Amino acid sequence: PTILDWIGGKAPSTMNGVSLLPLLSGKTPADWRGHTVSELDFGNPVEPTQWQKDLGLPAERCNLAILRTRSHTLVHFNGALPPLLFDRRNGPEAQDMTADPSAAALLLDLTRRMLDHRMTHAEGLFARTVATRHKAPDGSA
């Protein structure tokens, strides 16, 4: 949305992000949310990746979502894999906090925020879009 805004275009409804141009000019919109969400697919429906093989997961379950606030990062995996929770105020994202009972409320709060975000943006044309590289019949890429 930022680049489209910069060149005078409008972001399509399938993009759930917002333009960062106001921030670049020193203005924070009143409705600015306090987190970012990213998603990553690490599966391949044509030729299973090593991760798919090691985890025994089909391509449609090989994905993760990341919610970042100013201070914390939550990584939620599909496929019944355990989540990761990091406090970035205490250094890099190297010490998972999910086993710490004192982090349970934070884990629940960030998980709720992620679910709220996913429910708000459930319908997008790019949802479940998979780009793969196929080989030609002669074996070339």
Secondary structure, 3 states (H helix, E strand, C coil): CHHHHHCCCCCCCCCCCCCCHHHHCCCCCCCCCCCEEEEEECCCCCCCCHHHHHHCCCHHHCEEEEEECCCEEEEEECCCCCCEEEEHHHCCCCCCCCCCHHHHHHHHHHHHHHHHHHHHCCCCCCCCCCCCCCCCCCCCC
